[in-house]
Structures are given as structure tokens and as C-alpha cells.
Amino acid sequence: MSCKKEEKSIPKDDAVATIENYEKIVRFLSITLNVTEDRIVYDSDQKQFYVPNTVYREDLEEAQQRYNGANEYKLTYENQ
């Protein structure tokens, strides 16, 4: 018998399913904010990412723009 590696999945609702690169953006935010991916929450009503019990809130569009422009991050973390 072999152990199956447990895959980490981010819960998705209908609004999240339509966001391009959602998982990559959450990973990007996790690394840049130094929190685990499961701490990052997406509020589909406000269209914002936030970390509960902190002051961090960022609009979806702003997070997407920061991710799209993060060339050094992509070279370091996405090409491994």
C-alpha cells in the first residue's frame, strides 16, 4: 500500500469559480502577506480578499494587477 498525497484545495463558490488565476492569486497573497493560504478569504459581495482579524483588505482587481505584475515572484515561486 502506498499513501496518497493529500491535495490542498481552496474552497470555491460560484463567484470564485469565475475568477481567472484564483489559486495563483491566493498563493501569491499567502507568500507576500506571510500567512497560510487557508487564512485568505474572498468576499464575493465586496469583491475583496481579506485576512480575518487583521486590517488587510484588497480589491480583487488590485490583487490581480499586483499578481500580473509580480515577475520576480513568478520566477521564484511558479517555476519551481
Contacts in CASP RR format, 6 or more apart in sequence:
PFRMAT RR
TARGET T0000
AUTHOR 0000-0000-0000
METHOD contacts of the structure
MODEL  1
MSCKKEEKSIPKDDAVATIENYEKIVRFLSITLNVTEDRIVYDSDQKQFY
VPNTVYREDLEEAQQRYNGANEYKLTYENQ
8 37 0 8 1.000
10 16 0 8 1.000
10 22 0 8 1.000
10 23 0 8 1.000
10 26 0 8 1.000
10 37 0 8 1.000
10 38 0 8 1.000
12 22 0 8 1.000
13 44 0 8 1.000
15 42 0 8 1.000
15 44 0 8 1.000
16 22 0 8 1.000
16 42 0 8 1.000
16 44 0 8 1.000
19 25 0 8 1.000
19 42 0 8 1.000
19 60 0 8 1.000
20 64 0 8 1.000
21 64 0 8 1.000
21 67 0 8 1.000
22 42 0 8 1.000
24 67 0 8 1.000
24 78 0 8 1.000
25 49 0 8 1.000
25 63 0 8 1.000
25 64 0 8 1.000
25 67 0 8 1.000
26 37 0 8 1.000
26 40 0 8 1.000
26 42 0 8 1.000
26 49 0 8 1.000
27 37 0 8 1.000
27 77 0 8 1.000
28 63 0 8 1.000
28 66 0 8 1.000
28 67 0 8 1.000
28 70 0 8 1.000
28 73 0 8 1.000
28 77 0 8 1.000
29 35 0 8 1.000
29 40 0 8 1.000
29 49 0 8 1.000
29 58 0 8 1.000
29 63 0 8 1.000
30 36 0 8 1.000
30 37 0 8 1.000
30 39 0 8 1.000
30 40 0 8 1.000
31 73 0 8 1.000
31 77 0 8 1.000
32 73 0 8 1.000
33 40 0 8 1.000
33 51 0 8 1.000
33 56 0 8 1.000
35 51 0 8 1.000
39 51 0 8 1.000
39 52 0 8 1.000
40 49 0 8 1.000
40 50 0 8 1.000
40 51 0 8 1.000
41 49 0 8 1.000
41 50 0 8 1.000
41 51 0 8 1.000
41 52 0 8 1.000
42 48 0 8 1.000
42 49 0 8 1.000
42 60 0 8 1.000
43 49 0 8 1.000
43 50 0 8 1.000
47 59 0 8 1.000
47 60 0 8 1.000
47 61 0 8 1.000
48 57 0 8 1.000
48 58 0 8 1.000
48 59 0 8 1.000
48 60 0 8 1.000
49 57 0 8 1.000
49 58 0 8 1.000
49 60 0 8 1.000
49 63 0 8 1.000
50 56 0 8 1.000
50 57 0 8 1.000
50 58 0 8 1.000
58 66 0 8 1.000
67 73 0 8 1.000
END
